[in-house]
Amino acid sequence: SVHMIGYSQFTNLLKQFADNHKVGIRFISEFREQLPNLSTAEIEFPILFVEPVGADTKEFANTLDVNVYCLDRLRKDRKNTEDVLNDTLMILNQDLTRWLEDEVKVLESEQPYPAQVYNNYLLDYTAGWSIRLSVDIERIGLCEIPLNN
């Protein structure tokens, strides 16, 4: 069964993944509008960038939707474009999703993760992908609501 967690716990999991990945991925959790503020000169790449998209309430759980971007730097001559697209997609669609399904068990396995591709997306000389992830967040019981009597 899938563990249920909160938003900050989920972003902490993604940070844990990035910190421990052999490629050495920089993790950032922010609103998408903040992406252009990342100077490509100063920041180590690739980056895993997560933005909140929305949440949905069901009877026993709340669903949290996030977009997770994996972007890497393109060379000025763009000769590494295919490598960047290959590597960033593998990080998202294989490494991250398998880890979230099988290791930390916050995603149902075998679901599709449609990926969107980006070229110079809000950051010059970068390319990569994003995937949308939906995780269940536990819904508390009535007696757990922090109210004074």
C-alpha positions in Angstrom: 0.0 0.0 0.0 1.0 3.6 -0.6 2.3 5.7 2.3 0.5 9.0 2.7 2.5 12.1 3.4 2.3 15.9 3.4 3.6 18.4 0.9 6.9 19.3 2.7 7.5 15.6 3.4 7.1 14.9 -0.4 9.5 17.7 -1.4 12.0 16.4 1.2 11.8 13.0 -0.5 12.6 14.6 -3.8 15.5 16.4 -2.3 16.7 13.2 -0.7 16.6 11.6 -4.2 18.5 14.5 -5.8 21.1 14.6 -3.0 21.8 10.9 -3.3 21.8 10.5 -7.1 25.2 9.6 -8.5 24.9 12.3 -11.1 24.8 15.0 -8.4 21.5 16.8 -9.0 20.7 20.2 -7.5 17.2 20.3 -5.9 15.0 23.3 -5.9 11.4 23.6 -4.7 9.7 26.8 -5.7 7.0 28.3 -7.9 7.7 28.1 -11.6 7.9 31.9 -11.9 11.2 31.6 -9.9 13.0 29.6 -12.5 14.4 32.5 -14.5 16.0 33.8 -11.3 18.3 30.8 -11.3 21.5 32.0 -13.0 22.8 29.2 -15.2 26.3 30.4 -14.5 26.2 29.9 -10.8 24.0 26.9 -10.3 25.2 23.3 -10.6 23.3 21.3 -13.2 21.3 19.1 -13.7 18.6 20.5 -11.5 15.4 18.8 -10.2 12.9 21.6 -9.8 9.5 20.9 -8.2 6.5 23.2 -8.3 3.1 22.7 -6.7 0.3 22.5 -9.2 -2.9 21.8 -7.2 -4.6 19.5 -4.7 -7.8 17.6 -4.7 -9.9 16.4 -1.7 -11.3 12.8 -1.6 -13.1 11.0 1.2 -10.0 9.4 2.8 -7.1 11.3 1.2 -6.1 14.5 -0.4 -4.3 14.3 -3.7 -1.4 16.5 -4.3 -0.2 17.4 -7.9 3.3 18.6 -8.6 5.3 19.2 -11.8 8.9 17.9 -11.5 11.3 19.3 -14.0 14.7 18.0 -14.7 16.8 20.5 -16.7 20.5 20.5 -17.7 22.8 23.0 -19.3 23.2 23.1 -23.0 26.6 23.9 -24.5 26.7 27.1 -26.5 27.1 25.1 -29.7 24.2 22.9 -28.6 26.1 19.7 -29.5 25.0 18.0 -26.3 21.3 18.5 -26.8 20.5 14.8 -27.4 22.6 13.8 -24.4 20.8 16.3 -22.2 17.4 15.2 -23.4 18.3 11.5 -22.9 19.8 11.9 -19.4 17.1 14.2 -18.0 14.3 12.0 -19.2 16.0 8.9 -17.7 16.4 10.7 -14.3 12.7 11.5 -14.2 10.9 8.7 -16.0 13.1 5.8 -14.8 15.2 6.7 -11.7 12.8 9.0 -9.8 9.5 7.2 -10.6 10.9 3.8 -9.8 12.4 5.0 -6.6 9.1 6.7 -5.5 7.1 3.6 -6.4 9.3 0.8 -5.1 11.6 2.3 -2.5 9.6 4.9 -0.7 6.2 3.7 -1.9 4.4 7.0 -2.3 3.3 6.4 -5.9 1.1 3.6 -7.2 3.3 1.6 -9.6 2.8 1.1 -13.3 1.0 4.4 -13.9 1.9 6.5 -16.9 4.0 9.6 -16.4 3.5 11.7 -19.5 6.6 13.9 -20.0 6.8 17.3 -21.6 10.0 18.5 -23.3 11.6 22.0 -22.8 14.1 24.0 -24.8 15.5 27.1 -23.1 12.5 27.0 -20.8 12.7 30.1 -18.6 16.4 29.4 -18.3 18.8 30.2 -21.2 20.9 27.3 -22.5 19.0 24.6 -20.7 16.8 21.7 -21.9 15.0 18.9 -20.3 11.6 17.5 -19.3 8.9 17.7 -16.7 6.5 15.1 -15.4 3.3 15.5 -13.4 3.1 13.4 -10.2 0.1 12.9 -8.0 0.5 11.7 -4.5 -2.0 10.9 -1.8 -1.8 13.0 1.3 -3.5 11.6 4.4 -6.8 13.2 5.5 -7.1 13.5 9.2 -10.0 12.3 11.3 -12.4 14.6 13.1 -10.7 14.1 16.5 -7.4 15.2 15.1 -8.5 18.7 14.0 -6.5 21.1 16.3 -9.5 22.9 17.9 -10.1 23.9 21.5 -13.0 21.6 22.5 
